Amino acid sequence: MAKSNTSKKPISQEEYTTNKVLTVFTVCLMGVLLLMILQRLLDYANTWAVGMAVQKGLLVLGAIGVLWGLYLLVWERTGKRSAARRIICGRNVLIVSVVMVLAMSVIGYYGVQPIKALYVILPVLAVYYLVFHSYAPEFFCIALYSGAAVGLIWVVRRAQVSDSHPNLAFIAAGVMAAIAVIGLIILAAVHGKKGRFTLGGRKVDLSFSRNAYGMLVLTPVLMTVLAVLAAVVPSISLICMGVAAGYLFITAVYYTVKLM
């Protein structure tokens, strides 16, 4: 009886991208659940020691992951292991491990306060990863500018309410301005090469449309204006944050409709 062909069909690029996005969301969800457990342990005196032991264990685990990621990366760069369409590759392991090390280090130094920020940061990273793979390149850039503006205006608002760091509001607005300037410089360079350039030995074709360049100039300028207005006029800081968030929502709806 002839043997049947059992060779494994190679995974397609679309399937690989879908698996990557699902993996990122799963890892972020697991991270949030782990942070909830850790915060629960650190909130009570009778379990605080256990919480700190868990924090140190996760820190060590993250450090081991960094070493493993570097090991895989060296193997892949020397051609001993292929990273093509692999979820577990040196770069991915290294990114997850570095994030774990940074998160646990901050928690070990500052306590439970950073955990509340991580509840937001991890899902945001997952959403940005989805946007990066599913939407047009210009919307990913727009989302980066708008998200940075919302976060920095929130910092401005907190600085104005607490009065403990009076200059922090203007520093945050300056950071937004710096992000806008750097983004516009990069945009000009990309426009000069018509969206085609080489990054890390790989050819990149962004294929921005003519309207996209206009949006990528308008967005950083608008977000900088909102951040500066929020810093200069404290009474409208929440309005500026709402405008930035509304702008992101409207553009998200527009680019989602374009996908259909």
Beta strands, then each sheet from edge to edge (+ up, - down):
strand 1: 196-199
strand 2: 202-205
sheet 1: 1+ 2-
end
